[in-house]
Amino acid sequence: MTFAQSYDHVKYATEMISSNDFRTGTTIELDGAVWRVVEFLHVKPGKGSAFVRTKLKAVQAGNVVEKTFRAGEMVPQALLEKSTLQHTYMESGDYVFMDMSTYEETRLTSTQIGGGRKYLKEGMEVNVVSWNGKPLEVELPNSVVLEVKETDPGVKGDTATGGTKPAILETGAQVMVPLFISIGEKIKVDTRNDSYLGREN
């Protein structure tokens, strides 16, 4: 039985949330899809009713829309579940993840994983976020340790200039690293902003 199938017979109750309670990261359900609040602003005009202006990002599709809600308007809250799964292998372009306690497999497409796939390697544990039993997206760790596969030769002792150069990591990701970093070294990278955090011994 797959990860998704195991939830087929569970009835999901819909919880409602007031637009007054929106916060950055709140997930809501609109038109059968999950949207994440990325910006919100409570507006109280001199005349007329108060409202909440939002920017919403589609969790599955990735597009961003602007939408205005009446203050206090109730909308369905998308209740997401997180499971810690291990990326085990790829097959036909799908990324396969396994629950290491039940050995159930979950497949996600490169679109579902998004830009984070450039840091994904076999054996890495990630949070797979699901809604109504369907996997939606992958949350990578905030930082990962990866080996440098390609970069210009390291410049020994060149730590004072603060210069950087591009480096290709074992997963294919490209990041800017200090001049002294050499091929074969392992470095820690922040997956949220692609920044170099330091050498890993």
WOWO-V842441 format. One record per pair of residues at least 24 apart in sequence whose C-alpha atoms are under 6 Angstrom apart, sorted by the first residue. I is the first residue (numbers start at 1). J is the second residue. If there is no record, write none. Layout:
i	j
I	J
I	J
This chain:
i	j
2	104
2	105
3	104
3	105
3	106
4	133
4	134
7	133
15	76
15	77
16	74
16	75
16	76
16	77
17	74
17	75
17	77
18	72
18	73
18	74
19	71
19	72
19	73
20	71
20	72
27	78
28	76
28	77
28	78
29	76
29	77
29	78
34	59
35	59
60	136
80	130
80	131
81	129
81	130
82	127
82	128
82	129
83	127
83	128
84	126
84	127
85	125
85	126
86	123
86	124
86	125
87	122
87	123
87	124
88	122
88	123
112	137
113	137
113	138
118	171
118	173
119	171
142	190
142	191
143	189
143	190
143	191
144	188
144	189
145	187
145	188
146	186
146	187
147	184
147	185
147	186
148	183
148	184
148	185
149	183
150	183
154	179
154	180
154	181
154	182
155	179
155	180
156	180
